[in-house]
Amino acid sequence: MTVGTSSAPGAQDAGSPPAESRPPGDHAGLGIDPDQLPDGLVVADEQGSVICFNAAAERITAVRARDALGQRLEKALPLEDLEGRRWWQLTDPYGGLAIRVGQPERNLLLPGGREVLVSARYVRSRPTGPVRRLVVTLRDTEARRRTERSHAELIATVAHELRSPLTSVKGFTATLLAKWERFTDDQKRLMLETVDADADRVTRLIAELLDISRIDSGRLEVRRQPVDIGAAVGRHIQAYVAAGQPADRFLLRVQQPLPDLWADPDKIDQVLSNLLENAVRHGEGTVTIDVTATASPREGEDTGTSVTVSDEGPGIPEESMNRVFTRFWRGSKRGGTGLGLYIVKGIVEAHGGTITVGRAPGAGAEFRFTLPVSAPAYLA
């Protein structure tokens, strides 16, 4: 399909170069190929006839460019507002206020009731002069709706997860305040330990919510310091052993020598904690952690550091592999918010690294993340 200028009367004014003198793909003298634009673009001339209707506009409106070119704008693009009023009659771009420069983006309806985001720009030869070009941009609302649904799901999930520990905290504290003298010291300790654990759970949930907000907005800060990744893994293993896991369940293999790694130690601990917790909780058998030197995922750097965490459990079904790092993925076993691996991926990518999931040699799950060394320039 080729989108071109209309040969209808009035489709070309004195200020536009002849169609044959324009560069290939340059419609309506725009200086660019409108078909390369991601948003729908519709341009009308000073008489209100459509002289440009790009490929994205075809896709969004389901109107063919050859049918729209040369037509009056209100006929080629019959838009209504959410109250059913005809948009072009309501705004009157050619006969309205001469000081108006355009229309801000808003939701309008195409025939059939499909919503589309529309904005308009009035191009005048001089301030308060007549409109010589009307430039309309169209955007599909589906991407925005997906984002809104995702945010709504996040709020609903976190609200649900917060309700349980807060109910417990409120119940135990109210009981203790009302009937303190009736409980033994052991009963009081048990209730206070439960309150403490639930308070930690609430804190973790709020921290996850903040992390997701920073990841989604691109504001996740990485404070790089020298990190001994092998020692960091060792500390996590020791914590699990101290909590009652058998020491022989973990196998740590560190390849030497490793390149000096500069990363945010707190965030790397968060990544390791999540991956090891997944392996311990959802996997079986030995949890193997391999730390090796590897090619850097960042262009211009030769070396990086790779950490692989694998188990001997049932693994992750092949059809679920592409959803592991999405929000709310929990696998076959319920529990948690399903946000941990989404945050892990965000942290790794904020470091300029990559993370993958696959099947371990022992048939379990295998997570592998690779970080560039990211050494400061003065150490190069």
KEGUTI-763447 format. One record per residue: x, y, z of N, C-alpha, C in turn. Coordinates in steps of 0.2 Angstrom, whole numbers, plus 5000, padded with zeros to 4 digits. Example, Ala and Ser with C-alpha at 12.3 -4.5 7.8 and 13.67 -1.06 7.14 Angstrom:
BEGIN
506649725039506249785039506649845039506449895035506849955036506450005039
***
This chain:
BEGIN
500449945000500050005000500450065000500350114996500750174995500250234997500450275002500150325004500350395001499950424997500250484994499750544995499950594991499550654991498950654987498450684989497850684984497850734978497550714973497550754967496950794967496550794972495850824972496050904972495550944970495651014970495751034977496151084978496351114984496751074989496951014986497450974990498150994990498351044986498951074986498951144985499251184990499251254990499851284987499851344986500451374983501151374987501051354993501651354997501951284997501651234994501951164994502251154987502851114987503151104981502751054977502851044971502450994967502650924969502150884969502150814971502750784968502950794962503450754958504150784961504150844964504850864966504950844974504450814977504650794984505050724984505450714989505750654990505350594991505550534989505150474989504850464996504250454997503950445004503750505007503950565004503750625008503050645005502550635010501850655008501650725011501350755007501050825009501650875011502250865008502750905009503050905017502950855020503150845027503950845028504250825023504950815024505150745027504650705028504750635031504250585028504450525029503950475027503450455032502850475032502350465037502250395039502350355034502250285036502750255040503250285042503750265047503550285054503050325054502850355061502450295065502650295071502250245075501550255077501350325076500650345078500350365071499650365071499250385066499350455064499450475058499450545056498950555050498550605051498150625046498250705045498250725039498450795038497850825033497550875034497050905030497350975028497150995021497351065019496951115021497051175018496651235021495951235019495751185014495051175013494751115017495151085021494851035025494850965021495250955016495250895012495950855014495850795015496350755018496950745012497550765014498150755009498650705012498550685018499050635021498650585025498750515024498450465029498850415029499250405035499850355035499650285036500050245036499950175037499650155044499950195049499650185056498950205057498750265053498050285053497650235050497850205045497450145042497350095047497850075051497850015055497350035061497350095064496950115069496250125067496150155062495450175060495050125055495450075053495250025048494950055042495250115040495050155034495650155029495450135023496050135018496250205016496950215015497150275013496850305007496750255002496550284995495850304996495450275001494750305002494750365006495250385010495250445014495550505010496050495006496350545003495850584998495850644999495450694995494750704998494550665003493950675006493950725011493350755013493350805018493550765025493850805029494150775035493550745039493050775040492450755044492150685041492250675035491950615032492450555032493150575031493650525031493750505038493650545043493850535050493250555054492650515054492050535058492150525065492350565069492450555076491950585080491750555086491250585091491550585098491350625102491650625109491250575113491350565119491050515123490350525125490050585123489350605124488950595117489350575112489050565105488950625101489350675103489350735099489850735093489750755087490150755082490750805083491350775083491950805085492150865081492150865074492350915070491850975070491250955071490751015071490851045078490951015083491051035090491651085090492251065088492851105088492951155083492651145077492651195071493351225070493851175068494551205068494651265062494251265057494351315052493951375053493351375057492951425058492951455065493351415070493251435077493751495078493951495085494351555087495051555083495251615081495851615077496451615081496351615088496951615092497151545094496651495093496751425095497251395091497751355094498251325091498151245090497651215093497551145092497051125098497051055098496651015103497050975107497050975114497450925117497150855116497650805118497450735117496850715122496350675119495850655123495550595119495150555123494750495120494150515116494150485110493650495105493450435103492850425099492550365097492550365089492750315087492750295079492050265078491850265072491250225071491250155073490750125076490750065079490950065087491150125089491250135096491950115099492450105094493150095096493450165098493750165104494050215107494750235104494950295103495550315100495750375104496450385105496750445107496850495102496550555102496650605096496950665099497350695095497550765097497650805090497650865090497650905084498050965084498350985079498751045079498551085073498451155074498151195069498851235066498951235060499551265057499351325053499551385055499351445052499951485049499751515044500351555040500551615045500151635049500351695054499851685060500051715065499651715071498951745070498451705072497751725071497551725063497951695059497851685052497351625051497151615045496751555043497151495044496851435045497151375046497351345039498051335038498251315032498351235032498551205038498551135038498251115045497951065045497651035051497950965052498450955057498750895058498450855064498250795063497950755068498350695069498450675075498850615077498350575081498350505079497950455082498350405086498150385092498450325095497950275098498150215097497750165100497750165107497150155110497150155118497350085121497450035117497549965120498149965124498749995122499349995126499150035133498850085133498650125139498250085143497750045140497250005144497649945147498149915144498549865147498949885153499249945152499549975158499149995164498550015162498050035168497849965171497749915167497549855170498149825174498749825172499249805176499349845182499249905182499249945188498749925193498149915190497549895194497649825198497949785194498149715197498649715202499149765201499649775206499349795212498949845212498649875218498249825221497849785218497349735221497749685224498349665221498749605224499049635230499349695230499749715236499249725242498649755240498149765245497949705248497849655244497649585247498149555252498849565249499349535253499449575260499349645260499449685266498849665271498249655268497649645273497849585278498149535276498249475280498649495286499249515285499749535291499449595295499149645292498949695296498349675300497949625298497349605302497649565308498149525307498549485312498849535317499149585315499449635319498949675324498449695320497849725324497549685329497449615327497149575332497549555338498149545337498549525343498749585347498849645344498949705348498349725352497749715349497149735353497049685358497149625357497049575362497549585368498149595367498649605372498449665376498249725373498149785377497549775381497049735379496449725382496449675388496949625387496949565392497649545394498049595394498749585396498849535402498549545407498649515413498449435413498049425408497749355407498249305404498749335401499149285397499849275400500149215399500749195402501349235398501949235401502449265397502549225390502549165390502649125384502149145379501449155381500949175376501049245374501249285378501449355376502049355371502549315372503049315368502849285361502449235361502249205354501849255350501449295354501049345350501449395347501949425351502349475349502849455344503049395344503449365338503049365332502449345332501949345326501849415324501749465328501749535326502349555323502949535326503549555323503649525316503449465315503549435308503049465303502449475305501949515301502249585299502549615304502749685302503349685297503749635298504249625293503949605286503449565286503149555279502849615276502549655280502249725277502849765275503349765278503949805276504149785269504249715268504449685262503949705256503349695258502849715253502949785250503049835255503049905253503749915249504249885251504849885248504849865241504449805240504349775233503949825229503449855232503049905228503449965226503849995230504350045229504850025223505049965224505549945218505249945212504649915211504249915205504149975202503950025207503850095204504450125201505050115204505650135202505850105195505750035195505950005189505550025183504850035184504350045179504550125176504750165181504850235179505650245177506050195177506750205175507150235180506950245186507250285192507550235197507750175195508050125200508750145200509050175206509750195207510150135208510750135205511250085206511850125209512050105215512650135219513150085219513650095214514150045213514750045218514849985220515449975225515749905223516449895225516749835224516249775228516149725224515749675227516049605226516149565232516449495231515849455231515649435225515049395223515049325227515649295227515649235230515549235237515849285241515749295248514949305249514649345245513949365246513549305245513649255240513249195240513449155246514049155249514149115255513749135261513749205261513349225267512549205267512349205261511649185260511549105262512049065260512048995262512048985269512549025272512549015280511949035283511549085281510949105284510449055283510449015278509948965277510148905281510748885282511048835286510848855294510948915296510748935302510048935304509648935298508948935299508648865299509148815298508848745299508948705293509148735287509248695281509948655282509948595279510548555280511148585275511748585278512248615274512448585268512348515267512448475261511948485256511448525257510948545252511248595247511748635249512048685245512748665242512848685236513548675233513748735229514248765232514448835229515148815226515148835219515748825215515948895213516548925215516748985212517348975208517348995202517948995197518349055199519049035199519549085201520049085195520249145193520149215196519449245193519149285197518549325195518749395193518449425188518549495188518349535193518649595195518349635200517649665198517149655202516449675200516249735204516049785200515749845204514949845203514649845208513849835208513649865214512949865215512649895221512549835225512949825231512949765235512249745238511849805240511149785243510749755238510749785231510349755226510549685224511149675224511449605222511249555227511249575234510949535239510249515238509849565236509149555234509049505229509449515223509449465218509549395220510149385224510349325227509849295231509549335236509049315241508449285237508249315232507649295228507749225225508349225221508449165217508549105222508949115227509049055232508449035235507949085237507349065240506949025236506949045229506549005224506748935224507448925224507748865223507548815229507648845235507548815241506748795242506348845241505648835242505248795237505448805230505148775225505448715222506148715223506548655220506648595225507048555223507148495227507948475226508148435231508848405230509348465232509948455228510448505230510348565226510548625229510448685226511248705224511348715218512048725215512148795213512648825215512748895213513448905210513448915204514148925200514249005199514849025201515049095200515649085195515549115189516149115184516249175181516849185178516949235173516749225167516449275163516149265157516249325152515949315146515949375142515449425145515649495144515249545147514649555142514049565145513449585141513449655138513949695141513949765139514449775133514249805128514749815122515249855124515849845122516449885124516849855130516549805134516849775139517049695138517549675140517749605138517549555143517549575149517349515154516749535159516449495161515849505166515849445171515349445175515349395180514649365180514649295180514049255179513849215185513249215187513049175193512449135191512549065192511949015190511748985196511048985197510748955203510348895200510448835202510048775199509848735204509348695203509048645208508948575205508648525208508548465206507748445206507348495206506648495207506348475200505648485200505248475194505448525188505748575190505848625185505248675183505348715178504748755175504548725169503848725168503648695161503848745156503948715150504248745144503748805142503148795143502648845141502648905145502948895151502948955156503548995156504048965152504748995153504749075151504249095146504249165144503849205149503549175154503149215159503549225165504049195166504349185173504549255176504749305172504949365174504449425173503849405172503249445172502949455179502549505180502249515186501749465188501749445194501249395197501349325195501949305192502049235190502249205196501849145198502049105204502149035203502149015197502248945195501748895198501848835199501348785201501248795208501648815213501548825220501348895221500848905225500548975227501048995233500949065234501349095239501749155237501749205241502049265239501649305234501949365232501549405228501649395220502249355219502349345212502749405209503049445213503349505210504149495211504349445214505049445216505549435209505349395205505749385199505649445194505149475194505049535190505549595193505649595199506049645202506749625201506949555201507649535200507849555193507349545188507549565181507649635181507249675184507349745184508049765187508249735192508849755196509449735191509449675188509949655184510049695178509449715175509549755169509749825171509549855177509849915179510549915179510849865181511649855181511949845174511449845169511749835162511849755161511549715165511649645164511049605161511049545160510549505158510349445162509749415162509549355166509149315162509249245162508949195158508649145163508149105161507949045164507948985159508048925162508048865158508048805162508248745159508148685163508848665165508948645171509648625174509748555172510448535172510648475170510248415174510148435180509748385184508948385184508748425178508048425177507648485180508048515185507648565189507648635185507548685189507548755186508248785186508448825181509148855181509048925180509248975184509249045183510049065182510149105177510849125176510749205175511149245179511249315177511949335177512049375172512749405170512749475171513249495174513349575176514049595172514049655169514649685167515049705173515749705173516149725179516049795180515949835175515749905176516249945181516949935180517449965184517450035182517550085187517650155186518250165181518150225177518650235172519350245175519350265181520050285183520450215185520050155185520350095186520550055180520350085174520450055168521150055166
***
